[in-house]
Amino acid sequence: MISLVTIRNAHHILGLPTDDESIEAKYEEIYEAVDERTDYYYGLFINQWHEQHPEANEVQPGEVTGRCHSQALQRAEEEMLEEYINDPIRVLRNREEDAY
């Protein structure tokens, strides 16, 4: 899970605003993106399960639904952490190294 503290620390490193309002706005932005990406991966994982289990006749057990959603959420959060936090910091560090 991407926390407010993680976002605040990233903003501090990147020289972005660290006030509560800015951090909460970024948190909401990130989690809107997480929700969208989770939906995408959930659909992908469920479709893969159905391809592997045609005998289920389009009905998946609850544990499959839960597992697919959990995996989708985890992957979405990992990707958003990379896109919104790690990549910008990596770019900044590379620029600093190049300038040095």
FENPE-V994891 format. One record per run of one state. SS is the DSSP state (h for helix, s for strand, l for the rest). FROM is the first residue (numbers start at 1). LEN is the number of residues. If there is no record, write none. Layout:
ss->SS from->FROM len->LEN
ss->SS from->FROM len->LEN
//
This chain:
ss->l from->1 len->3
ss->h from->4 len->11
ss->l from->15 len->5
ss->h from->20 len->33
ss->l from->53 len->1
ss->h from->54 len->3
ss->l from->57 len->5
ss->h from->62 len->38
ss->l from->100 len->1
//
